[in-house]
């Protein structure tokens, strides 16, 4: 299960506009204290169900933000601008990541 979490973190950390340190991923994406993600990696313990749900909610919210921004830009005739294309890329990233988090939730075993 933690391999999915690590994959999501790596894609966020390195495909995001700015680098996201592990401690911010723990707080902002897992809803835990700053050392939670490091603890999971070093201990081999499984991520909690509540953290997976928090992660999915955060990723899904981000996906919706970029989808709405993209739709507004297209509606305003900006379909081929670099900004609109960047929003579409972000939407696709968060769509993929939220799908992976949802899959992790549906296959969760404690």
N, C-alpha and C positions, 0 to 999 in steps of 0.2 A: 504493500500500500504506500509506503513512504517513497518508493521510486516514482510514483505518480506525482507526489508532492514535490520531490526534487526536480522532476522534469518541468512542472509548472513554474517553480521558482526560477529555474535557469532561463526559461523562455521569457518570463517577465523581466528578470534582471538584465538580460542582454538584448532583448528586442524592444524594450521600453525606451522612451526618449532619454531617460536618465537612469543611471544604475540604481538598483534598489538593494541596499544591504540586507543581510539576513535578519538583523534585528527589526528592521521596518517591516519585512515580510511577516515576521512573527506577530507583530502588533497590528499592522494594517490589514493583512490578508488572512491571518489565522485567529485574530481576536485574543491573543494570549500575550504573556510577558515577552520581553525582548530576547530572552534566551531559549524560548520554547523550540524553535526550529533547530537550533544547534543541539539542544538536548535530545531531540528525536534522532538526529543523525548520529550522535555519539553513542547513545544508549541502545539504538535499534528498536526502541519502543514504537508502537503504532500511534499514528495521529488519532486524536479523539474525534468522535462523530460530530460533536458540536463545532470543532474547528473546521472540519470538512464542510459543514453547512455554512459556516461563516465565510469560508473561502468561496464557495459557490455563489453565495449571495453577493459578495463583493465583485467577483468577476462578471456575474450576470448584470449587475448594476452598471459596471463600466461598459459592457457590451451595449447596453441600451442607450447610454449616453452618446457613444460614438455612432450608433445607428441613427439616433434622432438628429445628431449634428450633420451626418452625411445626407439624410433625407431632406433636411432644411436647405443644405447647400445645393443639392440637385434641383429642388423646387425653385431656387433662386437663379437657376441657370449656370451654376458653377461646376457642372459635372466633370470637366476635364482639368480643373485647376489642381495644382500640387497639393493644396490644403485638403481638398475633397478626396483626392486619392490617398492621402495620409490617413484621413478619417476612416476610409474604407479598409485600409490595411489594419488599423487599430481595431476596428469592429471585427474583422476576420480573426485577428489574434485572440481577442477576448471571447469570441464565439467558440473557438476551438478549445481554449482553456476552460471556459465554463462547462462545456460538454464533458471534458475530461474529469473535472471536479464532480459533476453530477454522476458520471459513471462510477467514480470512487465511492460516492455516497450509496448508490444502489447496490454495490457489491461489498459494502462494509461488513466486517465480522470482527467482533471484539474478542 
